[in-house]
Amino acid sequence: MLPLLLGSSALLLVAIAMGLWWGLATRAQQRAAAEHAETRLSNTSPQGAADPAAAQRKPVRRWAELLRRASLPESPRTLVLLALPGVLAAVGTSMRMNSVLFGLFVLALYLLGAGLWLHRRIEKTQQRLISQMPDFLENMVRMAGIGNSLSMAFQSATQNVDPPLRPILDNALSYTRAGMDLDRALQHAAQAYRLRPLEMLAVILGTSIRIGGRSDQILQRMSDFMRDLEEVQRELQATTSETRMSAWVLGSLPVLAALFMALLSPDFFQPMLHDPLGRKIMLIAILLEGVGAFALYRLAKSL
């Protein structure tokens, strides 16, 4: 049973890694396009040249960036609180099964679950950020339409925004008070969240500040497009929610059931670990679990 648990967890990790890898190229291309546009729009002032050096002198901690994207407190205490239940569960299961290896497996399984929970929380935070963008852009267009500059419209519209978008905009305004351009300040404040709409907004602000033009029309079109895109995504999620939930249940049920039965009756599975026929049965089960997990992953990915 232990090889079955290890094999199932390994397959889940492979599926998650494949999903992240397939989305990496698209995200890298989007960031490269935004950086290229921002570079072409940027001036050659000494202040602009000093900003990257200042950013490299204070590297962002990866764990703090992850917690910020998940809307969690950026402190080591948060990491301790997240890891403590896994450590306690690992110690308890190792004492129950009289096996340190099984305790390490439970710890790895908990870390996998915590990683999935953080990933889901980050997705929800990003969805909330994107849902707040159209109202913010429309407020900017309204302020710019009555004669305010784009910087003043940005500052006025920020006052009517709620978290989680409000802290990002407040940080951008604080950077502008320190002498940084508005587009650079927004890029620096939103760097940890990796959202394309914020990158596009920074490019639009940089274009308006350095070149000019009717940026209010671009912002209005961007707001309308984001509203339409959000409505389509909600309809798609409502249509495919049953299939995706079924894939999650069917994929995690064998692992959770095997873990529950192993903890409930540890001596019952001893023949499966030492008998040659039991090992063959577990190998067949692992292969079937791998084929099923891959099929469910492809089904959920295609939606």
Phi and psi restraints in degrees (value plus and minus 20) as a CYANA .aco file:
   2 LEU   PHI     -83.1   -43.1
   2 LEU   PSI     -64.2   -24.2
   3 PRO   PHI     -80.3   -40.3
   3 PRO   PSI     -54.8   -14.8
   4 LEU   PHI     -82.7   -42.7
   4 LEU   PSI     -62.6   -22.6
   5 LEU   PHI     -84.9   -44.9
   5 LEU   PSI     -64.3   -24.3
   6 LEU   PHI     -83.8   -43.8
   6 LEU   PSI     -62.0   -22.0
   7 GLY   PHI     -85.2   -45.2
   7 GLY   PSI     -61.3   -21.3
   8 SER   PHI     -83.9   -43.9
   8 SER   PSI     -63.1   -23.1
   9 SER   PHI     -85.2   -45.2
   9 SER   PSI     -59.6   -19.6
  10 ALA   PHI     -83.3   -43.3
  10 ALA   PSI     -59.0   -19.0
  11 LEU   PHI     -86.0   -46.0
  11 LEU   PSI     -59.0   -19.0
  12 LEU   PHI     -83.9   -43.9
  12 LEU   PSI     -61.1   -21.1
  13 LEU   PHI     -84.0   -44.0
  13 LEU   PSI     -60.5   -20.5
  14 VAL   PHI     -83.8   -43.8
  14 VAL   PSI     -61.0   -21.0
  15 ALA   PHI     -83.4   -43.4
  15 ALA   PSI     -63.4   -23.4
  16 ILE   PHI     -85.2   -45.2
  16 ILE   PSI     -61.5   -21.5
  17 ALA   PHI     -83.3   -43.3
  17 ALA   PSI     -58.7   -18.7
  18 MET   PHI     -84.4   -44.4
  18 MET   PSI     -61.1   -21.1
  19 GLY   PHI     -83.7   -43.7
  19 GLY   PSI     -63.2   -23.2
  20 LEU   PHI     -86.0   -46.0
  20 LEU   PSI     -57.6   -17.6
  21 TRP   PHI     -88.6   -48.6
  21 TRP   PSI     -60.3   -20.3
  22 TRP   PHI     -87.0   -47.0
  22 TRP   PSI     -50.6   -10.6
  23 GLY   PHI    -106.6   -66.6
  23 GLY   PSI     -29.2    10.8
  24 LEU   PHI     -88.2   -48.2
  24 LEU   PSI     -61.2   -21.2
  25 ALA   PHI     -83.9   -43.9
  25 ALA   PSI     -62.7   -22.7
  26 THR   PHI     -84.6   -44.6
  26 THR   PSI     -64.7   -24.7
  27 ARG   PHI     -85.3   -45.3
  27 ARG   PSI     -58.1   -18.1
  28 ALA   PHI     -85.7   -45.7
  28 ALA   PSI     -59.0   -19.0
  29 GLN   PHI     -85.5   -45.5
  29 GLN   PSI     -61.1   -21.1
  30 GLN   PHI     -85.0   -45.0
  30 GLN   PSI     -64.2   -24.2
  31 ARG   PHI     -85.5   -45.5
  31 ARG   PSI     -57.7   -17.7
  32 ALA   PHI     -85.5   -45.5
  32 ALA   PSI     -58.7   -18.7
  33 ALA   PHI     -86.0   -46.0
  33 ALA   PSI     -62.2   -22.2
  34 ALA   PHI     -85.6   -45.6
  34 ALA   PSI     -61.9   -21.9
  35 GLU   PHI     -85.4   -45.4
  35 GLU   PSI     -58.2   -18.2
  36 HIS   PHI     -84.7   -44.7
  36 HIS   PSI     -62.7   -22.7
  37 ALA   PHI     -85.7   -45.7
  37 ALA   PSI     -60.7   -20.7
  38 GLU   PHI     -86.2   -46.2
  38 GLU   PSI     -55.7   -15.7
  39 THR   PHI     -87.2   -47.2
  39 THR   PSI     -60.5   -20.5
  40 ARG   PHI     -88.7   -48.7
  40 ARG   PSI     -50.0   -10.0
  41 LEU   PHI    -104.6   -64.6
  41 LEU   PSI     -38.4     1.6
  42 SER   PHI     -94.2   -54.2
  42 SER   PSI     130.5   170.5
  43 ASN   PHI    -108.7   -68.7
  43 ASN   PSI    -199.7  -159.7
  44 THR   PHI    -129.4   -89.4
  44 THR   PSI      15.1    55.1
  45 SER   PHI     -92.9   -52.9
  45 SER   PSI     134.3   174.3
  46 PRO   PHI     -80.6   -40.6
  46 PRO   PSI     -53.3   -13.3
  47 GLN   PHI     -85.3   -45.3
  47 GLN   PSI     -62.4   -22.4
  48 GLY   PHI     -84.6   -44.6
  48 GLY   PSI     -55.0   -15.0
  49 ALA   PHI     -92.5   -52.5
  49 ALA   PSI     -42.7    -2.7
  50 ALA   PHI    -105.9   -65.9
  50 ALA   PSI     -37.2     2.8
  51 ASP   PHI     -83.0   -43.0
  51 ASP   PSI     -66.4   -26.4
  52 PRO   PHI     -82.0   -42.0
  52 PRO   PSI     -56.5   -16.5
  53 ALA   PHI     -84.8   -44.8
  53 ALA   PSI     -60.3   -20.3
  54 ALA   PHI     -85.8   -45.8
  54 ALA   PSI     -54.7   -14.7
  55 ALA   PHI     -87.5   -47.5
  55 ALA   PSI     -55.8   -15.8
  56 GLN   PHI     -95.2   -55.2
  56 GLN   PSI     -44.7    -4.7
  57 ARG   PHI     -91.1   -51.1
  57 ARG   PSI     -44.4    -4.4
  58 LYS   PHI    -143.2  -103.2
  58 LYS   PSI      57.6    97.6
  59 PRO   PHI     -85.3   -45.3
  59 PRO   PSI     121.9   161.9
  60 VAL   PHI     -97.6   -57.6
  60 VAL   PSI     109.7   149.7
  61 ARG   PHI     -91.1   -51.1
  61 ARG   PSI     112.6   152.6
  62 ARG   PHI     -84.1   -44.1
  62 ARG   PSI     -60.9   -20.9
  63 TRP   PHI     -88.1   -48.1
  63 TRP   PSI     -55.7   -15.7
  64 ALA   PHI     -87.5   -47.5
  64 ALA   PSI     -58.0   -18.0
  65 GLU   PHI     -84.1   -44.1
  65 GLU   PSI     -59.6   -19.6
  66 LEU   PHI     -84.6   -44.6
  66 LEU   PSI     -64.4   -24.4
  67 LEU   PHI     -85.3   -45.3
  67 LEU   PSI     -56.0   -16.0
  68 ARG   PHI     -85.9   -45.9
  68 ARG   PSI     -61.7   -21.7
  69 ARG   PHI     -85.2   -45.2
  69 ARG   PSI     -48.3    -8.3
  70 ALA   PHI    -110.1   -70.1
  70 ALA   PSI     -14.0    26.0
  71 SER   PHI      38.7    78.7
  71 SER   PSI      23.3    63.3
  72 LEU   PHI    -136.0   -96.0
  72 LEU   PSI     135.0   175.0
  73 PRO   PHI     -80.0   -40.0
  73 PRO   PSI     114.3   154.3
  74 GLU   PHI    -107.8   -67.8
  74 GLU   PSI      57.7    97.7
  75 SER   PHI    -167.3  -127.3
  75 SER   PSI     133.2   173.2
  76 PRO   PHI     -80.3   -40.3
  76 PRO   PSI     -44.4    -4.4
  77 ARG   PHI     -82.1   -42.1
  77 ARG   PSI     -55.9   -15.9
  78 THR   PHI     -83.6   -43.6
  78 THR   PSI     -61.6   -21.6
  79 LEU   PHI     -83.3   -43.3
  79 LEU   PSI     -59.6   -19.6
  80 VAL   PHI     -84.8   -44.8
  80 VAL   PSI     -63.2   -23.2
  81 LEU   PHI     -85.1   -45.1
  81 LEU   PSI     -52.2   -12.2
  82 LEU   PHI     -93.7   -53.7
  82 LEU   PSI     -55.8   -15.8
  83 ALA   PHI    -106.5   -66.5
  83 ALA   PSI     -42.0    -2.0
  84 LEU   PHI     -80.8   -40.8
  84 LEU   PSI     -66.0   -26.0
  85 PRO   PHI     -80.2   -40.2
  85 PRO   PSI     -56.1   -16.1
  86 GLY   PHI     -86.1   -46.1
  86 GLY   PSI     -60.2   -20.2
  87 VAL   PHI     -85.6   -45.6
  87 VAL   PSI     -63.8   -23.8
  88 LEU   PHI     -83.8   -43.8
  88 LEU   PSI     -60.7   -20.7
  89 ALA   PHI     -85.7   -45.7
  89 ALA   PSI     -58.2   -18.2
  90 ALA   PHI     -86.1   -46.1
  90 ALA   PSI     -62.1   -22.1
  91 VAL   PHI     -84.9   -44.9
  91 VAL   PSI     -62.5   -22.5
  92 GLY   PHI     -85.1   -45.1
  92 GLY   PSI     -63.3   -23.3
  93 THR   PHI     -90.2   -50.2
  93 THR   PSI     -55.7   -15.7
  94 SER   PHI     -85.2   -45.2
  94 SER   PSI     -56.4   -16.4
  95 MET   PHI     -91.0   -51.0
  95 MET   PSI     -54.3   -14.3
  96 ARG   PHI     -90.2   -50.2
  96 ARG   PSI     -62.0   -22.0
  97 MET   PHI    -113.1   -73.1
  97 MET   PSI     -26.1    13.9
  98 ASN   PHI      35.8    75.8
  98 ASN   PSI      21.9    61.9
  99 SER   PHI    -168.2  -128.2
  99 SER   PSI      98.9   138.9
 100 VAL   PHI     -88.9   -48.9
 100 VAL   PSI     -55.3   -15.3
 101 LEU   PHI     -82.2   -42.2
 101 LEU   PSI     -60.1   -20.1
 102 PHE   PHI     -86.7   -46.7
 102 PHE   PSI     -56.3   -16.3
 103 GLY   PHI     -84.2   -44.2
 103 GLY   PSI     -59.7   -19.7
 104 LEU   PHI     -85.1   -45.1
 104 LEU   PSI     -55.7   -15.7
 105 PHE   PHI     -84.8   -44.8
 105 PHE   PSI     -62.5   -22.5
 106 VAL   PHI     -83.7   -43.7
 106 VAL   PSI     -58.7   -18.7
 107 LEU   PHI     -83.1   -43.1
 107 LEU   PSI     -63.4   -23.4
 108 ALA   PHI     -83.7   -43.7
 108 ALA   PSI     -58.4   -18.4
 109 LEU   PHI     -85.9   -45.9
 109 LEU   PSI     -58.5   -18.5
 110 TYR   PHI     -86.5   -46.5
 110 TYR   PSI     -61.9   -21.9
 111 LEU   PHI     -82.8   -42.8
 111 LEU   PSI     -57.1   -17.1
 112 LEU   PHI     -83.5   -43.5
 112 LEU   PSI     -64.8   -24.8
 113 GLY   PHI     -84.2   -44.2
 113 GLY   PSI     -59.9   -19.9
 114 ALA   PHI     -84.9   -44.9
 114 ALA   PSI     -57.7   -17.7
 115 GLY   PHI     -84.5   -44.5
 115 GLY   PSI     -60.8   -20.8
 116 LEU   PHI     -85.0   -45.0
 116 LEU   PSI     -58.3   -18.3
 117 TRP   PHI     -84.8   -44.8
 117 TRP   PSI     -62.9   -22.9
 118 LEU   PHI     -84.0   -44.0
 118 LEU   PSI     -60.4   -20.4
 119 HIS   PHI     -82.3   -42.3
 119 HIS   PSI     -63.0   -23.0
 120 ARG   PHI     -86.4   -46.4
 120 ARG   PSI     -58.3   -18.3
 121 ARG   PHI     -86.7   -46.7
 121 ARG   PSI     -58.2   -18.2
 122 ILE   PHI     -84.2   -44.2
 122 ILE   PSI     -61.2   -21.2
 123 GLU   PHI     -82.1   -42.1
 123 GLU   PSI     -61.8   -21.8
 124 LYS   PHI     -85.3   -45.3
 124 LYS   PSI     -59.7   -19.7
 125 THR   PHI     -83.6   -43.6
 125 THR   PSI     -62.3   -22.3
 126 GLN   PHI     -85.1   -45.1
 126 GLN   PSI     -57.9   -17.9
 127 GLN   PHI     -84.0   -44.0
 127 GLN   PSI     -59.3   -19.3
 128 ARG   PHI     -86.3   -46.3
 128 ARG   PSI     -58.8   -18.8
 129 LEU   PHI     -82.8   -42.8
 129 LEU   PSI     -65.4   -25.4
 130 ILE   PHI     -86.0   -46.0
 130 ILE   PSI     -57.4   -17.4
 131 SER   PHI     -87.7   -47.7
 131 SER   PSI     -43.7    -3.7
 132 GLN   PHI    -105.7   -65.7
 132 GLN   PSI     -37.2     2.8
 133 MET   PHI     -83.8   -43.8
 133 MET   PSI     -64.2   -24.2
 134 PRO   PHI     -78.5   -38.5
 134 PRO   PSI     -63.9   -23.9
 135 ASP   PHI     -82.9   -42.9
 135 ASP   PSI     -60.0   -20.0
 136 PHE   PHI     -84.7   -44.7
 136 PHE   PSI     -62.5   -22.5
 137 LEU   PHI     -85.7   -45.7
 137 LEU   PSI     -59.3   -19.3
 138 GLU   PHI     -86.0   -46.0
 138 GLU   PSI     -56.3   -16.3
 139 ASN   PHI     -85.2   -45.2
 139 ASN   PSI     -58.3   -18.3
 140 MET   PHI     -83.7   -43.7
 140 MET   PSI     -62.9   -22.9
 141 VAL   PHI     -82.9   -42.9
 141 VAL   PSI     -59.8   -19.8
 142 ARG   PHI     -85.9   -45.9
 142 ARG   PSI     -62.0   -22.0
 143 MET   PHI     -88.6   -48.6
 143 MET   PSI     -58.4   -18.4
 144 ALA   PHI     -90.7   -50.7
 144 ALA   PSI     -48.4    -8.4
 145 GLY   PHI     -91.1   -51.1
 145 GLY   PSI     -40.6    -0.6
 146 ILE   PHI    -117.3   -77.3
 146 ILE   PSI      -7.7    32.3
 147 GLY   PHI      88.8   128.8
 147 GLY   PSI     -21.9    18.1
 148 ASN   PHI     -97.4   -57.4
 148 ASN   PSI     132.0   172.0
 149 SER   PHI     -91.3   -51.3
 149 SER   PSI     146.5   186.5
 150 LEU   PHI     -85.7   -45.7
 150 LEU   PSI     -55.0   -15.0
 151 SER   PHI     -87.5   -47.5
 151 SER   PSI     -62.3   -22.3
 152 MET   PHI     -88.7   -48.7
 152 MET   PSI     -56.2   -16.2
 153 ALA   PHI     -84.9   -44.9
 153 ALA   PSI     -58.6   -18.6
 154 PHE   PHI     -82.8   -42.8
 154 PHE   PSI     -64.6   -24.6
 155 GLN   PHI     -87.3   -47.3
 155 GLN   PSI     -59.9   -19.9
 156 SER   PHI     -90.0   -50.0
 156 SER   PSI     -60.0   -20.0
 157 ALA   PHI     -89.3   -49.3
 157 ALA   PSI     -45.3    -5.3
 158 THR   PHI     -85.9   -45.9
 158 THR   PSI     -48.5    -8.5
 159 GLN   PHI     -86.9   -46.9
 159 GLN   PSI     -39.6     0.4
 160 ASN   PHI    -124.7   -84.7
 160 ASN   PSI      -2.2    37.8
 161 VAL   PHI    -127.8   -87.8
 161 VAL   PSI     121.6   161.6
 162 ASP   PHI    -120.5   -80.5
 162 ASP   PSI     143.2   183.2
 163 PRO   PHI     -82.3   -42.3
 163 PRO   PSI     131.6   171.6
 164 PRO   PHI    -109.9   -69.9
 164 PRO   PSI     -21.6    18.4
 165 LEU   PHI     -96.5   -56.5
 165 LEU   PSI     -49.3    -9.3
 166 ARG   PHI     -79.9   -39.9
 166 ARG   PSI     -66.6   -26.6
 167 PRO   PHI     -79.9   -39.9
 167 PRO   PSI     -54.3   -14.3
 168 ILE   PHI     -85.3   -45.3
 168 ILE   PSI     -66.2   -26.2
 169 LEU   PHI     -87.8   -47.8
 169 LEU   PSI     -57.1   -17.1
 170 ASP   PHI     -84.3   -44.3
 170 ASP   PSI     -59.9   -19.9
 171 ASN   PHI     -83.3   -43.3
 171 ASN   PSI     -59.9   -19.9
 172 ALA   PHI     -82.9   -42.9
 172 ALA   PSI     -61.2   -21.2
 173 LEU   PHI     -86.0   -46.0
 173 LEU   PSI     -56.6   -16.6
 174 SER   PHI     -85.4   -45.4
 174 SER   PSI     -54.5   -14.5
 175 TYR   PHI     -88.9   -48.9
 175 TYR   PSI     -55.3   -15.3
 176 THR   PHI     -88.1   -48.1
 176 THR   PSI     -53.7   -13.7
 177 ARG   PHI     -87.0   -47.0
 177 ARG   PSI     -44.3    -4.3
 178 ALA   PHI    -102.8   -62.8
 178 ALA   PSI     -20.7    19.3
 179 GLY   PHI      87.8   127.8
 179 GLY   PSI     -15.8    24.2
 180 MET   PHI    -107.2   -67.2
 180 MET   PSI     126.5   166.5
 181 ASP   PHI     -83.4   -43.4
 181 ASP   PSI     134.1   174.1
 182 LEU   PHI     -83.7   -43.7
 182 LEU   PSI     -62.5   -22.5
 183 ASP   PHI     -87.6   -47.6
 183 ASP   PSI     -59.8   -19.8
 184 ARG   PHI     -87.1   -47.1
 184 ARG   PSI     -58.6   -18.6
 185 ALA   PHI     -84.0   -44.0
 185 ALA   PSI     -61.2   -21.2
 186 LEU   PHI     -86.6   -46.6
 186 LEU   PSI     -60.7   -20.7
 187 GLN   PHI     -82.9   -42.9
 187 GLN   PSI     -61.2   -21.2
 188 HIS   PHI     -88.3   -48.3
 188 HIS   PSI     -59.4   -19.4
 189 ALA   PHI     -91.5   -51.5
 189 ALA   PSI     -52.6   -12.6
 190 ALA   PHI    -118.1   -78.1
 190 ALA   PSI     -10.0    30.0
 191 GLN   PHI     -82.6   -42.6
 191 GLN   PSI     -57.6   -17.6
 192 ALA   PHI     -91.7   -51.7
 192 ALA   PSI     -43.0    -3.0
 193 TYR   PHI    -108.9   -68.9
 193 TYR   PSI     -42.3    -2.3
 194 ARG   PHI      34.9    74.9
 194 ARG   PSI      32.8    72.8
 195 LEU   PHI    -127.9   -87.9
 195 LEU   PSI     108.6   148.6
 196 ARG   PHI     -85.5   -45.5
 196 ARG   PSI     -58.7   -18.7
 197 PRO   PHI     -78.8   -38.8
 197 PRO   PSI     -58.1   -18.1
 198 LEU   PHI     -87.9   -47.9
 198 LEU   PSI     -56.8   -16.8
 199 GLU   PHI     -86.0   -46.0
 199 GLU   PSI     -61.0   -21.0
 200 MET   PHI     -84.6   -44.6
 200 MET   PSI     -59.6   -19.6
 201 LEU   PHI     -83.2   -43.2
 201 LEU   PSI     -60.0   -20.0
 202 ALA   PHI     -82.8   -42.8
 202 ALA   PSI     -60.3   -20.3
 203 VAL   PHI     -85.1   -45.1
 203 VAL   PSI     -61.3   -21.3
 204 ILE   PHI     -84.2   -44.2
 204 ILE   PSI     -62.1   -22.1
 205 LEU   PHI     -83.5   -43.5
 205 LEU   PSI     -62.2   -22.2
 206 GLY   PHI     -83.1   -43.1
 206 GLY   PSI     -58.8   -18.8
 207 THR   PHI     -84.1   -44.1
 207 THR   PSI     -63.7   -23.7
 208 SER   PHI     -87.9   -47.9
 208 SER   PSI     -59.4   -19.4
 209 ILE   PHI     -89.7   -49.7
 209 ILE   PSI     -60.3   -20.3
 210 ARG   PHI    -114.5   -74.5
 210 ARG   PSI     -48.9    -8.9
 211 ILE   PHI    -134.2   -94.2
 211 ILE   PSI     -60.1   -20.1
 212 GLY   PHI      79.8   119.8
 212 GLY   PSI    -189.1  -149.1
 213 GLY   PHI      94.3   134.3
 213 GLY   PSI     156.3   196.3
 214 ARG   PHI    -105.0   -65.0
 214 ARG   PSI      56.1    96.1
 215 SER   PHI     -90.6   -50.6
 215 SER   PSI     -43.6    -3.6
 216 ASP   PHI     -83.2   -43.2
 216 ASP   PSI     -56.6   -16.6
 217 GLN   PHI     -86.5   -46.5
 217 GLN   PSI     -59.5   -19.5
 218 ILE   PHI     -85.4   -45.4
 218 ILE   PSI     -61.9   -21.9
 219 LEU   PHI     -84.7   -44.7
 219 LEU   PSI     -58.1   -18.1
 220 GLN   PHI     -86.2   -46.2
 220 GLN   PSI     -61.5   -21.5
 221 ARG   PHI     -87.0   -47.0
 221 ARG   PSI     -57.6   -17.6
 222 MET   PHI     -84.1   -44.1
 222 MET   PSI     -60.0   -20.0
 223 SER   PHI     -84.6   -44.6
 223 SER   PSI     -64.5   -24.5
 224 ASP   PHI     -83.6   -43.6
 224 ASP   PSI     -61.0   -21.0
 225 PHE   PHI     -84.9   -44.9
 225 PHE   PSI     -60.7   -20.7
 226 MET   PHI     -86.6   -46.6
 226 MET   PSI     -55.9   -15.9
 227 ARG   PHI     -85.7   -45.7
 227 ARG   PSI     -64.4   -24.4
 228 ASP   PHI     -83.8   -43.8
 228 ASP   PSI     -61.7   -21.7
 229 LEU   PHI     -85.2   -45.2
 229 LEU   PSI     -59.3   -19.3
 230 GLU   PHI     -85.1   -45.1
 230 GLU   PSI     -59.0   -19.0
 231 GLU   PHI     -85.4   -45.4
 231 GLU   PSI     -61.3   -21.3
 232 VAL   PHI     -85.3   -45.3
 232 VAL   PSI     -60.9   -20.9
 233 GLN   PHI     -84.7   -44.7
 233 GLN   PSI     -57.9   -17.9
 234 ARG   PHI     -85.5   -45.5
 234 ARG   PSI     -61.3   -21.3
 235 GLU   PHI     -84.0   -44.0
 235 GLU   PSI     -59.9   -19.9
 236 LEU   PHI     -86.0   -46.0
 236 LEU   PSI     -63.0   -23.0
 237 GLN   PHI     -84.1   -44.1
 237 GLN   PSI     -58.3   -18.3
 238 ALA   PHI     -87.2   -47.2
 238 ALA   PSI     -54.2   -14.2
 239 THR   PHI     -93.2   -53.2
 239 THR   PSI     -57.2   -17.2
 240 THR   PHI    -122.9   -82.9
 240 THR   PSI     -13.0    27.0
 241 SER   PHI     -84.8   -44.8
 241 SER   PSI     -59.5   -19.5
 242 GLU   PHI     -84.5   -44.5
 242 GLU   PSI     -62.1   -22.1
 243 THR   PHI     -87.0   -47.0
 243 THR   PSI     -62.6   -22.6
 244 ARG   PHI     -87.7   -47.7
 244 ARG   PSI     -58.7   -18.7
 245 MET   PHI     -85.9   -45.9
 245 MET   PSI     -58.9   -18.9
 246 SER   PHI     -83.0   -43.0
 246 SER   PSI     -59.0   -19.0
 247 ALA   PHI     -84.1   -44.1
 247 ALA   PSI     -61.2   -21.2
 248 TRP   PHI     -85.6   -45.6
 248 TRP   PSI     -62.9   -22.9
 249 VAL   PHI     -85.9   -45.9
 249 VAL   PSI     -66.8   -26.8
 250 LEU   PHI     -87.3   -47.3
 250 LEU   PSI     -51.9   -11.9
 251 GLY   PHI     -95.5   -55.5
 251 GLY   PSI     -56.1   -16.1
 252 SER   PHI    -113.2   -73.2
 252 SER   PSI     -37.1     2.9
 253 LEU   PHI     -81.4   -41.4
 253 LEU   PSI     -65.1   -25.1
 254 PRO   PHI     -80.4   -40.4
 254 PRO   PSI     -59.9   -19.9
 255 VAL   PHI     -87.3   -47.3
 255 VAL   PSI     -66.0   -26.0
 256 LEU   PHI     -87.8   -47.8
 256 LEU   PSI     -59.2   -19.2
 257 ALA   PHI     -86.1   -46.1
 257 ALA   PSI     -62.2   -22.2
 258 ALA   PHI     -84.9   -44.9
 258 ALA   PSI     -60.3   -20.3
 259 LEU   PHI     -85.1   -45.1
 259 LEU   PSI     -61.8   -21.8
 260 PHE   PHI     -83.7   -43.7
 260 PHE   PSI     -64.5   -24.5
 261 MET   PHI     -88.1   -48.1
 261 MET   PSI     -55.7   -15.7
 262 ALA   PHI     -86.2   -46.2
 262 ALA   PSI     -60.3   -20.3
 263 LEU   PHI     -92.3   -52.3
 263 LEU   PSI     -51.8   -11.8
 264 LEU   PHI     -92.6   -52.6
 264 LEU   PSI     -59.4   -19.4
 265 SER   PHI    -159.9  -119.9
 265 SER   PSI      65.4   105.4
 266 PRO   PHI     -84.1   -44.1
 266 PRO   PSI     -55.8   -15.8
 267 ASP   PHI     -93.2   -53.2
 267 ASP   PSI     -38.0     2.0
 268 PHE   PHI     -87.5   -47.5
 268 PHE   PSI     -49.6    -9.6
 269 PHE   PHI    -119.0   -79.0
 269 PHE   PSI     -14.8    25.2
 270 GLN   PHI     -80.9   -40.9
 270 GLN   PSI     -61.8   -21.8
 271 PRO   PHI     -81.6   -41.6
 271 PRO   PSI     -50.0   -10.0
 272 MET   PHI     -89.0   -49.0
 272 MET   PSI     -42.1    -2.1
 273 LEU   PHI    -112.6   -72.6
 273 LEU   PSI     -43.0    -3.0
 274 HIS   PHI    -135.5   -95.5
 274 HIS   PSI     -44.6    -4.6
 275 ASP   PHI    -101.4   -61.4
 275 ASP   PSI     116.8   156.8
 276 PRO   PHI     -80.0   -40.0
 276 PRO   PSI     -60.8   -20.8
 277 LEU   PHI     -84.7   -44.7
 277 LEU   PSI     -58.9   -18.9
 278 GLY   PHI     -83.5   -43.5
 278 GLY   PSI     -56.9   -16.9
 279 ARG   PHI     -86.4   -46.4
 279 ARG   PSI     -58.0   -18.0
 280 LYS   PHI     -84.9   -44.9
 280 LYS   PSI     -61.1   -21.1
 281 ILE   PHI     -83.0   -43.0
 281 ILE   PSI     -61.4   -21.4
 282 MET   PHI     -85.9   -45.9
 282 MET   PSI     -56.8   -16.8
 283 LEU   PHI     -84.1   -44.1
 283 LEU   PSI     -63.1   -23.1
 284 ILE   PHI     -83.0   -43.0
 284 ILE   PSI     -61.4   -21.4
 285 ALA   PHI     -83.0   -43.0
 285 ALA   PSI     -59.7   -19.7
 286 ILE   PHI     -84.6   -44.6
 286 ILE   PSI     -61.3   -21.3
 287 LEU   PHI     -84.6   -44.6
 287 LEU   PSI     -63.1   -23.1
 288 LEU   PHI     -85.0   -45.0
 288 LEU   PSI     -58.8   -18.8
 289 GLU   PHI     -83.8   -43.8
 289 GLU   PSI     -58.9   -18.9
 290 GLY   PHI     -84.6   -44.6
 290 GLY   PSI     -64.1   -24.1
 291 VAL   PHI     -84.2   -44.2
 291 VAL   PSI     -62.6   -22.6
 292 GLY   PHI     -86.4   -46.4
 292 GLY   PSI     -62.0   -22.0
 293 ALA   PHI     -84.3   -44.3
 293 ALA   PSI     -60.4   -20.4
 294 PHE   PHI     -86.2   -46.2
 294 PHE   PSI     -60.7   -20.7
 295 ALA   PHI     -84.8   -44.8
 295 ALA   PSI     -61.8   -21.8
 296 LEU   PHI     -86.7   -46.7
 296 LEU   PSI     -57.7   -17.7
 297 TYR   PHI     -83.9   -43.9
 297 TYR   PSI     -64.5   -24.5
 298 ARG   PHI     -85.6   -45.6
 298 ARG   PSI     -56.2   -16.2
 299 LEU   PHI     -85.8   -45.8
 299 LEU   PSI     -65.8   -25.8
 300 ALA   PHI     -89.6   -49.6
 300 ALA   PSI     -52.6   -12.6
 301 LYS   PHI     -92.2   -52.2
 301 LYS   PSI     -49.6    -9.6
 302 SER   PHI     -94.9   -54.9
 302 SER   PSI     -34.4     5.6
